[in-house]
Amino acid sequence: MTTLTLDGGTMGSLADLHAQVARHPETPGDHGPNLDALFDVLLAYYTAPLAIIWRNAAAARAALGPDFARAKQVFDDAVAYYHAKGRAAVFTIVEGSEAP
């Protein structure tokens, strides 16, 4: 299983989210730091089954403002795409730092 774990407690901007994604071994080094590129990376480079876990989401929501909802939608859309293709994927939001 491929697992992408994000820590919202260290996100002050979308750039911080992209930096966390960039550290994942399945993220190519030349991916663009924008939400469209993030969606493309999740579909083209990550393998199923896929689990995306966003810990400390409450902190990220406060820091990112409206960008939090935009980023969340990218993960929701990627999971929906995986499901439409018959591939397993899950996106879990954890408000605090506890494990899902």
C-alpha positions in Angstrom: 0.0 0.0 0.0 1.2 3.5 -0.8 0.7 5.9 2.1 1.0 9.6 1.9 0.9 11.2 5.4 0.7 14.9 5.7 1.2 16.9 8.9 -1.0 20.0 9.0 0.8 21.2 12.1 3.7 22.2 10.0 1.8 23.9 7.2 1.7 27.6 7.0 1.0 27.7 3.3 0.3 25.6 0.2 4.0 25.6 -0.4 4.5 23.7 2.8 1.9 21.1 1.7 3.7 20.7 -1.7 7.1 20.3 0.2 5.6 17.4 2.2 4.3 15.8 -0.9 7.6 16.3 -2.7 9.4 14.3 0.0 7.3 11.2 -0.8 9.4 8.6 -2.8 6.6 8.3 -5.5 6.6 12.1 -6.2 8.8 13.0 -9.2 11.4 15.6 -8.6 10.1 17.9 -11.3 6.5 18.1 -10.2 5.0 21.6 -10.2 4.1 23.1 -6.8 0.4 23.7 -7.6 -2.8 21.9 -7.1 -3.3 20.8 -10.7 0.1 19.3 -10.7 -0.6 17.6 -7.3 -3.7 15.9 -8.8 -1.7 14.8 -11.8 1.1 13.4 -9.6 -1.4 11.4 -7.5 -2.9 9.8 -10.6 0.2 9.2 -12.6 2.9 8.3 -10.1 1.2 6.9 -6.9 0.2 3.3 -6.9 -2.9 1.6 -5.6 -3.9 0.8 -3.0 -3.4 4.4 -1.9 -4.0 5.9 1.5 -3.8 9.6 2.1 -3.8 10.7 5.7 -3.9 14.4 6.7 -3.0 14.7 10.4 -3.4 17.9 12.3 -6.0 19.0 9.8 -7.5 21.6 12.2 -4.1 23.4 12.3 -3.8 23.2 8.5 -7.4 24.5 8.1 -6.6 27.5 10.3 -3.3 28.3 8.6 -4.3 27.7 5.0 -7.8 29.3 5.1 -9.6 28.7 1.8 -6.6 26.9 0.4 -7.4 24.0 2.8 -10.7 23.3 1.1 -9.1 23.5 -2.4 -6.3 21.1 -1.4 -8.8 18.7 0.3 -10.9 18.7 -2.9 -7.8 17.6 -4.9 -7.4 14.6 -2.6 -11.1 13.8 -2.7 -11.1 14.0 -6.5 -8.0 11.7 -6.7 -9.7 9.1 -4.5 -12.9 9.3 -6.6 -10.8 8.8 -9.7 -9.1 5.7 -8.2 -12.5 4.3 -7.3 -13.9 5.0 -10.8 -11.0 2.9 -12.2 -11.6 0.1 -9.7 -8.6 0.8 -7.6 -8.5 1.1 -3.9 -7.9 4.5 -2.3 -8.9 6.2 0.9 -8.4 9.8 2.2 -8.6 10.3 5.9 -8.7 13.6 7.7 -7.5 13.6 11.3 -8.2 16.8 13.2 -5.5 16.3 15.7 -2.2 14.4 15.7 -3.6 11.0 16.7 -3.4 8.1 14.4 -6.5 7.3 12.3 
